[in-house]
Amino acid sequence: MSQWLTLSRAAHLLGVSRIALQKRIREGELRSFDGMVAADDLQRAWPELDLDESGSFEKTRAIREDAFARRLRERVLPTQEALAQRLFAQGQELAELQRALTRYHALFETLHQRLAAAPAPAAADLLRLLDEGLARALAAPAPGDDMAALDAMLRVMSAHVTVRPSGREFFVEGSETLLKAALRAGLAPNYGCGNGNCGLCKARVVAGETRAVSPSDYRLSAAEKTQNHVLMCVCTALSSDLVLEVLEAGTPEDIPEQRIVAKVRSIDALNDKVMRLHLQTPRSNRLRFLAGQRVTLGLGPDVAEGSDIHGEYPVASCPCDDRNLIFHVCRADGQGGLCLPEVPLRGPASADFSRCVFDGRIKAGDDISVWGPWGDFVLEKGSVRPLVFIAIDAGFAPVNSLIEHAIAVDAAESITLYWASSQPGGQYLPNQCRAWAAALDEFSYLPLTVDDLSAALAASPGLASSDVFLAGVAELAEPLATALLAGGVPRGQLHVEAV
């Protein structure tokens, strides 16, 4: 009898996306039952897979080989309590299987004895069939046995979490907190400080057990404890399988306005017109945002209260790393159309924030005020349509955030990126885009010029059935958006971030 695995666990074992598995199911290569796939079907569908070389097995082996290192014991391996509980649970399952096998063996022996004593020729045929069937069952491992063995190993190392009511799933690696694991998987749970102080990340444990891995100043009420509430930011999964009831943000309206002060970690030139600004927020005051949103950056303690040097920029990084915020800051010198200009939409008139970045007046270690997030240039909740991203020059910044998030959550069966440049070298992160295309079977990257963009889109047959995201300067993005609507892209599926 084949072992059945959830799509998430099968994808985790194979190192592929859920979308890839769903595609195989639609094409009839994999059997599916109630959201699960058979282990022997996976082995047949991926005959080239060497489990000894799979990413999950390599990670597990590395953990085992370095298990005596203190750093890995603390940060990679689950706690001793978690390991003991998960091994005990597997021991209970093994003991139950052994009891079942003992009962089946007794039944087999009784049937074998009665058939051997029966004189009828039919009994002899049944006895031969029984012996041959037993010989085949014991002759060699069945297809999928290796997959099942690897799954059993990884269940000890990585806890599987199911979120209600959304049905989303994620894995907790080692002793990381539930909040960190959920963010890494692209979920948007409700949270605040991320440090055990505010209590906003409360979740109810429906099934399974958790354990606190860091102290907390927030005190759950007696009623909350009775109802099995925990703080996601301080707890990890103790059992192999966990079910949580969690509040999740689905729309920009679910994300509150925040004002924090972050430190400049680094400033790097991506080309002569674009700088990468890396900010890091305090551990106790992180930025919640949805992929594709933007914030207002300013010098001084509070951009909302009078900073005279500020600008509005899309966050170019994924919400899965809420402490490290990346921005693509463009030279606002009025020369060429490469960059999205600063937008003084909030607060007093904006001075030249980008000039401060390029002139070196903003340095590593400086404080930068962050106010936001703003905008609704975000993925559509629940949509499984193919994703088409169209970036014009530095419109790639919000697109980068959206793509990283879409990859993290398996948001679509395919992703296509058109990156058009109005000047030579305008695709300032080409290696990253090529790496996506090389690593993901369903990812396509097409670098081109602005002049060639309209023709390329007109030749694309699937735009009308896709979610289309267009970002760039207003004078280029708005006419293109009009053409896309006229070409059949439904208005509800076209998202435009134009300045």
C-alpha positions, 0 to 999 in steps of 0.5 A, a space after each residue: 500500500 502506497 504512502 500518501 503525502 500532502 502536496 506541501 510535504 512532497 514539495 518539501 521532500 523533492 525540492 520543487 514547488 507545489 505548482 510543479 506538483 499540481 501541474 503533474 496532477 493536471 497532466 495525469 502523471 500523479 494521482 491525487 486524493 484529498 490534496 495528497 499524492 502517493 509516494 510511489 507515484 512521486 518516485 516514478 514521476 521523478 526517476 532521475 531524483 537521487 534522494 541522497 543528493 536532494 536538498 532536503 537530505 543534504 540539509 539533514 545530513 549536514 545537520 547530523 554531521 555537525 550536530 556537536 557544534 554549539 551553533 547548530 545545536 542552538 540555531 539549526 537543530 530542533 531543541 532536545 525536547 522537540 526531538 525527543 517528542 517527535 521521536 517518541 511520536 514516531 516510536 508510537 506509530 512504529 509500535 502500532 505498525 508492529 502490532 498491526 503486522 503481528 495481527 496480520 501475521 497471525 491471520 496469515 499463519 492461520 489461513 495458511 494452515 487451513 488452506 494446507 489442510 484443505 483437500 480441494 484443488 482450489 485450496 492448493 491454488 489459493 495456497 500457491 497464490 498466497 505464498 507467491 504474493 508473500 514472496 513478492 512483498 518480501 523480495 524488494 522495497 516497493 516504489 516510494 519506500 525511499 521517499 517514505 523513509 526520507 519523509 520520516 527523517 525530515 518529520 523529526 527535523 522540520 515540523 509541518 504547520 497548517 494554518 486555519 482558516 486559510 489552509 496555508 502550510 509552512 515548515 518550521 526548521 530547527 528551533 526557529 519561531 513560528 512567526 519567523 517560519 511563517 514569514 519565510 514561507 510568505 504568510 502575512 500573520 498579524 504581528 507587531 514587535 516580533 519580540 514577545 512584548 505586544 501580543 499581536 501575534 497570538 495564535 490558537 493551537 488547534 492540534 499539536 504542541 508548541 514550546 517557548 524558545 525565548 522570554 516574553 514580557 507579554 502575559 496571556 490571560 487565563 482565558 487565552 491560556 485555557 483556549 491554547 493561545 500562544 505567541 508566534 514570535 516566541 514559540 516553536 513547534 514541539 510536535 511534528 504536525 501542528 495546526 494553528 488558528 491565525 489572523 492573516 493580512 489579506 489586503 493593504 487595509 489589513 496592514 496598519 500605518 507604522 513609523 519606525 527608525 531604521 539604521 543604514 546597513 549598506 549603500 551599494 551602486 548597482 550601476 551609475 544611476 541606481 543605488 541599493 539602500 539596505 536598512 535594518 529595523 530594530 528587533 523590537 520594531 519591525 516593518 509589516 508590509 505586503 510585497 509591492 508596497 512602498 514607504 516614505 523614507 526621510 532623514 531625522 527622527 520622524 519623517 511624518 513630523 517635519 523631516 525636510 529631506 524625504 522621498 517615497 520608494 517601493 520596498 524592493 525586498 520580500 516581506 519574509 525578511 521584515 528586518 532587512 529592507 532593500 530600496 533601489 534609489 535612483 539618481 534624480 538629476 533629470 537626465 534620462 528616464 531611467 528612474 522613478 522620481 521621488 514623490 512628495 505625497 506626504 509631509 512637507 515639500 521633499 528635498 533631494 533624498 536621492 542626492 543625499 544617497 549619491 553624494 555620500 551624505 547618508 552613510 552606514 550607521 545613520 538613522 532613517 525614518 520609515 513611514 508607511 506602508 502605502 499602496 495596493 500594488 500587491 498580489 491578488 489574494 487567492 488568485 492562481 492565474 499566471 503572473 506577468 510582471 512588466 518593469 520599466 527601468 527602476 519600476 523593477 523595485 516593487 516587481 522584485 518584491 512581488 516576484 520574491 514573494 510569489 516564489 515563496 508562496 507558490 502563487 502561480 503556475 508560471 511567472 513571466 518578467 518583461 524588463 524594459 529599459 529606456 537606456 542601455 544597461 537599464 536592467 541593473 540586476 540581470 544576473 538575479 533575473 537569469 538566476 530565477 529563470 535558471 532555477 525555476 522551470 516556470 519562470 521566463 525572463 525577457 530583457 528588452 528596450 522600451 521601444 520593443 516592449 509593446 510588440 513583445 506584449 502584443 505577441 504574448 497570447 496569455 495576457 488576458 488570462 493572467 494577473 498583470 503587474 506594470 510598474 514604471 514612470 507615468 509617461 511610459 506606464 500609463 499609455 501601455 496600461 491603456 493598450 493592455 486594456 484595449 488588448 483584452 486584459 481585464 481591468 480587475 487583472 491589471 495592476 499599475 504602479 505609475 508615478 
